[in-house]
């Protein structure tokens, strides 16, 4: 990624709630302190597109709906999603080449029709809540890293801008897919916060230093007594660590 970003601009905050007023309140508190907000299935299902617009409040939006269906259906979903003007949206890379090609084309065509900037379309590789034992239970043998690399290469070949991956795969994917492939990394926990249900986690400083473009942080910020102070603390930690812009 060639764009220079300040440390706080690397952070997308996960607004994982069905309460649109709560989400909007947190988003307003964080204006100027983070790079954007991530809104996913919980709020979208409860509140719909209008709820997403209200919750984001104009902040850069990562629309985290992880589309996964036949190519025609995913293309239609992406066309609808582009009307929300997300900065980033995602699909499951395991949906296959044809599905990802359709998603990328739908995003480009719809953005052109609307006269807006095309959102980045990224693929979900392996969920950060899964480890090798979890993958084995669903028939995927071998370490998570092997499946992540396989899906990332396929996503790149299919015209996607990048992937969602665990911080532990950043170096691997930089080598496999190059410096301009967008890496958005959830499962991020500051050293002073609890891990929660994430298994393949890393601190913000280590993730950015390893080469993540954006990190996604939820509860360490949104569940804090003072979300703004928590966000500023993370940005300060990044700055103090001297991560490259």
N, C-alpha and C positions, 0 to 999 in steps of 0.2 A: 504494500500500500504506500503510495507516494505522497499522499496528502499529509501535511504537518498538522498535528493535533496537540492541543494542550492536554495535560493529564486528565482534567475533569471531562473533557470531550470524549475520552475513551469509554466512559461509563454509560451504559444503559441500565435504567432501574426497572426491575420487574414489578409491575403493578398487578400482582396476582391476587385479585379480589373480585367478587361479584358486585361490590358496593361502588357504584359510579361516583358518588359524592366523596367517599373516602379516597378513591383513586385520584380524582380531580384535585382534592385538597393537597395530597402529597405532591402531585405534579406541580402545583402552583408554588409550593414551598421550595421546590428544587430548581426553579427557573434560574439559569445561569450557573448552577453548581454541578450539573451533569450534562452529558451529551444528548440525552434523550430518554424516552421511556419505552419499555417493552410491554405490550398488551397481548394477552393470549386468550385461550379458549374460555376461561372462567368468566371474564368480564364480557367477552364478545357474545357468549351464549346467553348470558343473563340480560344483557343490555342492548345487543345489536350494534350495527354500524354507528347509529347516533350516539350511543353510549361511549363508543370508542373515541369519537370526535370530542365529546364533552370531557372525557377523562384525560385525553392527551392535551387538550387545551392549546393546540398549536405547536407543542414541542415536537422535535424530530421523533418519528414513530417507527419502532420495530414491531411489525405486525406478526405475531408468533402464533400462527394458526396451523402450521405443519400440514399443509394439504397433501393428501395421499389417496389417489383414486385413479380411474382410467384417464388417459390423456385429455380427452374432450372435457370431462368434468372438471379436472384441475385447471385447464385453460379458462373455463368459464368462471371458476372461483377466483383466479388471479385477475381476470378482467374486472370483476366486481371489486376486488380488494384494492386495485390501483386507484379507484375513485376516492378512497380514504387518504390518498397521497402519502403512503408510508415511505420512509427512507429505505427500509429493508423489509422484505417479506420472505417467508420460507416454505419449502416443500420437503417431503421426505425423500431423500436420495434413493432409498430402497424401492421407490415407485418405478424406477427404471429410466432408461435413456429417453424413450419416446415421451414419457410423461414430463420429464425435465425440459426437453426441447420445447414441448408445447407451452410449458409455464414461462420459459424465457421469452418466447415469441409473443405470447399474450401480453406480458408486461411491457415489452417494447412497443407493440402496436397500440395498446391502449394509452400509454403515456404520450405517444405521438398524436393520437386523436384528440387528447385532452390538452395538448400543448404544455405538458408539465415534464419535470425531470423524471427520467425512468428510475423506478426503485431498483435497488440491488436485490436480485433473487438468489437466495442461498439454499443449500441443501442440508438437511439434518442427517447426520451420519449415525452415530450411536449415542443414545440418550445418556446423559451423565449420571443417571441413577442406576445404570447397568454396569456390572462388572463381568468378568469372565464366566463365573458360575451362572449368572443370570442368562448370558448368551447361550451357554451350553444347554440350558433348560428349554430353549426355543430352537435348538438344532443348529446353532452357529458355533462351530468348534474353532478353537484357536483364540489368541488374545484379542481384546477389543481393538488394539492398534491396527491389526491386519485388516479388519473389516472397515475401520475408519478410513484407512488409506485407499482401499478398494473403492469405496463409495465416493471419496473425494475426487479421485482420478476420473471416475465416471461422471460426476457432476461437472467437472471442468470440461471434459470432452463434450458434454451436452449443452454447453453454453452458459452455465450458471456462473455467477460472479464470485462465489466462495461457498463456504460451508460453516455450519455450527459444529464445533468439536470440543472435546475436553482439552483443558490446558496441557495435559500430558502428551497430546499428539501434535502440539504446535510445531516443534522442531521437525518432526517427521513429515508433516504436511508442507512446511516451507521447502524442504528438500524435494518433495515429490511434485509439488504444484507451482513453486516459484514465489517470488516476493510480492507479486501483485494480486495474488489470490486472497480474497477477503476471508479472514478468520475471526468469527464471532464466538466468544467463549463464555458459556455459562458455568455453573458449578464453582463460582468464585466466592471464597470466604476469607475476609480479613483474618489475620492471626488472632485478633481479639474477639472473634465471634464463633458461634457454634456451627458445626458442619451440617446439622439438620439431616435430610434424607439424601444428600449428595454423597456419592462414593468416590468419584474421580475428581478431586477438588485441588485448588491451588490458591495461593494468595494473589491479590491484585498485582503486587509488585513483581512477583515471579512470572505471572502470566504475560504482562506487558513486556517485561525484559526478554522473555522467550520469543516474542514476536506476534502476540495477539494484536489485532487491529481494534477490536472492541471487546469489552468484558461486560457480562450481564450480572448484576447484583440485585437480589431481592430483599429478603428478610433482614439482613444486617443493616439495611437502610430503612425499609418500610416499617419494620417492627421496632425500630429504635424509639426511645422516648423523644428524641429530637432528630428526625430524619435529615434535616439540613446539616446539622452538626456532624452526623455520621457520614454523609456524603462528602463534606469538606474534609473530614479526617482521612477518608480513603484517598481523595485527591492529593492531600498533603503528603500522605505516605508514598504515593507514586512520585511526587515531585522530589521528596527527600531521597528516594531511592535512585534518582537520577536516570529514570527510564528515558530512552530515546524517543523524541517526538516523531 
